[in-house]
């Protein structure tokens, strides 16, 4: 089952606007995206050749901002049932 069939990533400007709308720092955006640090976040928003954001990372961010804690906990429970070790 494929949830997303056609995907065009947000532009670096889109991501910068999103960050501003949230009022987040680069470190907070990195945490929201599940990536290592602000320097990793900047790879999506700047430089000569910015990295395209994968649909997985954008989905992860959107889920955290859209789903309530019960729904997020159901997902984490399912991840554990599949075999993940999550603390």
C-alpha positions in Angstrom: 0.0 0.0 0.0 1.6 3.2 -1.1 0.2 6.3 0.7 1.9 8.9 -1.5 2.4 8.2 -5.2 3.6 11.6 -6.5 5.7 13.9 -4.4 7.4 17.3 -5.1 9.3 18.4 -2.0 8.9 21.8 -0.5 11.4 24.4 -1.7 14.1 25.7 0.7 12.0 29.0 0.8 8.9 27.0 1.7 10.8 25.3 4.6 12.2 28.7 5.8 8.7 30.2 5.8 7.4 27.1 7.7 10.1 27.5 10.3 9.2 31.2 10.7 5.5 30.5 11.0 6.2 28.0 13.8 8.7 30.4 15.4 11.1 27.6 15.8 14.9 27.6 15.9 17.0 25.5 13.5 17.5 23.0 16.4 13.8 22.8 17.1 13.2 22.1 13.4 15.8 19.4 13.4 14.1 17.8 16.4 10.7 18.1 14.7 12.1 16.4 11.5 13.9 13.7 13.5 17.3 14.7 12.2 20.6 15.2 14.1 21.0 19.0 14.4 20.6 22.5 13.1 23.4 21.9 10.6 21.5 19.0 9.1 18.3 21.1 8.9 20.3 23.8 7.1 21.1 21.3 4.4 17.4 21.5 3.4 17.2 25.3 3.4 20.4 26.7 2.1 23.7 26.4 0.4 24.5 26.1 -3.2 22.6 22.9 -3.7 20.0 22.3 -1.0 19.0 18.8 -0.2 15.4 17.8 -1.2 13.3 16.8 1.8 12.1 13.2 1.5 8.4 12.5 1.9 9.2 10.4 5.0 10.7 13.3 6.9 8.0 15.7 5.8 5.3 13.1 6.8 7.0 12.7 10.2 6.9 16.4 10.8 3.3 16.8 9.6 2.2 13.9 11.8 3.7 15.4 14.9 2.0 18.7 14.2 -1.4 17.2 13.2 -2.1 14.1 15.3 -3.0 14.2 18.9 -1.0 12.3 21.5 -3.3 9.3 21.5 -2.8 8.8 17.8 0.9 9.3 18.0 1.1 6.8 20.8 -0.9 4.3 18.7 1.8 4.7 16.0 4.6 4.2 18.4 2.9 1.1 19.8 2.6 -0.3 16.3 6.3 0.5 15.6 7.2 -1.5 18.7 4.9 -4.4 17.7 6.8 -4.5 14.4 10.1 -4.8 16.3 11.4 -1.3 17.0 13.0 -0.5 20.3 11.7 3.0 21.2 12.2 4.8 24.5 
